[in-house]
Amino acid sequence: MPELVRPQLESEWLALTRETLPALAQARGWPVSADHCFQRILLDNAVGGRWYDAVTARPAYRHIALDALARAVALGHAAIAGEADLFDLKGRSLAWRRAASANIGDE
């Protein structure tokens, strides 16, 4: 992908998660309204688990693989379009986190 794609995608990510999704949350009856909650849910679903297990540096949107960031942005747009269920996405995110917490003592 061209180098210009990443800065544009990062800008879109920030606008989507800090402004667009939180502004729609109440009217849509979504289970979250804070920007960091949208970020957690979308990133977790983009990587298929806890995002911080897949991204070693912070902030995540600057260090996550470009294709995963693109998936996270696409999921946000799908939620806006009614093509992705934010309740399901949140449930998956929380399930991955609960499972990981339950396995901490198993190592």
Secondary structure, 3 states (H helix, E strand, C coil): CCCCHHHHHHHHHHHHHHHHHHHHHHHHCCCCCCHHHHHHHHHHHHHCCCHHHHCCCCCHHHHCCHHHHHHHHHHHHHHHHCCCCHHHHHHHHHHHHHHHHHCHHHC
